[in-house]
Amino acid sequence: MGLGLRHFTDRIQEGESAGHPLLDTENGEELLHVQPAVAIVLGNLPPESPGTLFISSKQVVWLSGVDVGKGYAVDFLSISLHAVSRDAEAYPSPCIYAQIETEGGEDEEREDSDSEASENFDLSKITEMRLVPSDPSQLDTLFNVFCECAELNPEPRDEQDDENEWIFGPDQMVDDVMAAETEEGSDWPVYENPANPIGYANGEHDLARNVLELQIDDQRFEDAEEAEQGAHSAHQ
């Protein structure tokens, strides 16, 4: 699933759950909360007629109570911020305010802000959503459910973050240190001993510090040898 809001019309047709959204239960998606009589406001558009809000373990789905062919959904991975808003200056009605990440970003939405006022607005460029329950006392409950689901959907780890961790095998460790030595012009010695690699996956040892300590020890030995040779020459 991509970033941003999307249209959602897949409903269960029969049984006790008729009218509910069709979820991806085969991959573990579960319905956690249902809140009727909730209006939705997308960006700067007028509010939609109240419908039913469904919160699953992976996404937020709003289905219209007037038009069975109208509905919206957004994954929790696309919701970068959510909060309870009771400030009448920010919005006339108490609501859940959410910021949504999109493929195009905020700049693209600003460029097409005028087109959002038309009926053919581009849903993929909406970066704000408000959920307005008819009963404001339900806001805290909705907020708590949002928080629980956000914890169930942590942001994917960045590849750059993974590269910064000291998680490597002995061969990779030696190659990385030698590459750094070449790039930085370092004189640090590299000790290739696969049985006793420098650095550990648990992050408790610092590779640079350990290599530097080895360099200092080597310099001490070299200084001692030079001193001994100088003293020997003086005696002769």
Disulfide bonds with the S-S distance in Angstrom:
none
